[in-house]
Amino acid sequence: MTQTLKIALIGGGHMGGALAAGWLRTKRSGVTADSLVIVDPSPGEPVQDLVERHGVRCVVALDAALAAEMDLVVLAVKPQALETVAAPLAAMLGKDTALISIMAGVTLNRLSMAFGDRAIVRVMPNMPASVGAGVSVCVTNEAGGALEKTVTKLFKPVGSVEWVKDERLIGAVTAVSGSGPAYVFLLAEALAGAGTAEGLPRDLAEKLARETIIGAGALLASSDKSPQELRRSITSPGGTTQAALDALMGSGGGLPELVRNAVNAAERRSRQLGNGNNR
Ligand SMILES: NC(=O)c1ccc[n+]([C@@H]2O[C@H](COP(=O)([O-])OP(=O)(O)OC[C@H]3O[C@@H](n4cnc5c(N)ncnc54)[C@H](OP(=O)(O)O)[C@@H]3O)[C@@H](O)[C@H]2O)c1
């Protein structure tokens, strides 16, 4: 594969936009404004910004000539759009064009059936990729083994990169890190709501909840300690934190059980999407 990859990014929404912005921010990604074409009939703001500031090409659809030039196609549309996108695209791609899919639930096998025998890598990124703080987990089909370095180079600019050998783990990855940022945002909402219920002005409650989660995340990032050790280190027996944690971890399983059920639901949904159940 050439040094400057010719990439078609199909889907310039939240995650596609975050990836494209990350690639162009970092020289080491090997992607330049000239080597990237974004395909989206209604791209999001980050992509519009890349078009205006970097002159990245954004088109409504790939034509055969453009498709034939591509080293790599990155699928960043909703899983529900797979069938619509795959048929015309597969017919235009050369057999050496590799495929990366970030679609939740869509298996390597389903991608092979839709796009034929070629190197395919499934990647599950997450939304903090938009600020370079994501985590992406990758798995490849047999033909895609040679792509490991290239894919790692592409996803490093938006966060850390992990590889697994067993594709069945990607459902759990999706449920933990792919969907995980939304769970943390819900915690921020709930914490702000609880503060308001205790009498804090809404603005202050929201600020305190947001800053607390940002600060706790930064502490987690800078510490060698596990989350459990950090929690224990700030919980005095009989104190205020202990009183709250008793409520959060109390009878009936509390928050850990709730999170267990939530992650299990997301993992099951990922498998349904993989089977083409879009409802
Ligand atoms: N967001 C996340 O946190 C996250 C995390 C991990 C993985 N993912 C995966 O990333 C993929 C994209 O998610 P997203 O959140 O970025 O969704 P999104 O914001 O809806 O982006 C998808 C984009 O694709 C466009 N699109 C639809 N049909 C198309 C077509 N035929 N050709 C080209 N573009 C087309 C959409 O346009 P319209 O809006 O006009 O339909 C939209 O701009 C999904 O498969 C998801 O499972 C997302």
The ligand as an ORCA input file, in Angstrom:
! r2SCAN-3c Opt
* xyz 0 1
  N     -21.319      8.042     17.245
  C     -20.663      7.168     17.989
  O     -20.423      7.366     19.194
  C     -20.140      5.892     17.388
  C     -19.224      5.093     18.097
  C     -18.729      3.945     17.488
  C     -19.153      3.568     16.223
  N     -20.071      4.345     15.581
  C     -20.527      3.901     14.265
  O     -20.211      4.910     13.342
  C     -21.176      4.917     12.294
  C     -21.628      6.349     12.056
  O     -22.188      6.849     13.254
  P     -22.430      8.401     13.451
  O     -22.788      8.609     14.864
  O     -21.278      9.155     12.853
  O     -23.724      8.590     12.530
  P     -24.186      9.913     11.760
  O     -23.760     11.118     12.514
  O     -25.622      9.706     11.426
  O     -23.313      9.849     10.420
  C     -23.619      9.050      9.327
  C     -23.534      9.942      8.100
  O     -23.665      9.126      6.942
  C     -24.534      9.813      6.031
  N     -25.096      8.892      5.067
  C     -26.283      8.235      5.074
  N     -26.431      7.488      3.971
  C     -25.306      7.674      3.229
  C     -24.861      7.176      1.974
  N     -25.605      6.325      1.262
  N     -23.638      7.576      1.502
  C     -22.885      8.420      2.222
  N     -23.264      8.934      3.424
  C     -24.456      8.568      3.910
  C     -25.540     10.428      6.952
  O     -26.328     11.417      6.306
  P     -27.848     11.658      6.853
  O     -27.684     12.242      8.211
  O     -28.427     12.574      5.836
  O     -28.496     10.282      6.885
  C     -24.649     10.993      8.051
  O     -24.115     12.248      7.684
  C     -22.316      4.009     12.734
  O     -22.312      2.820     11.998
  C     -22.031      3.724     14.197
  O     -22.410      2.402     14.555
  C     -20.552      5.505     16.101
*
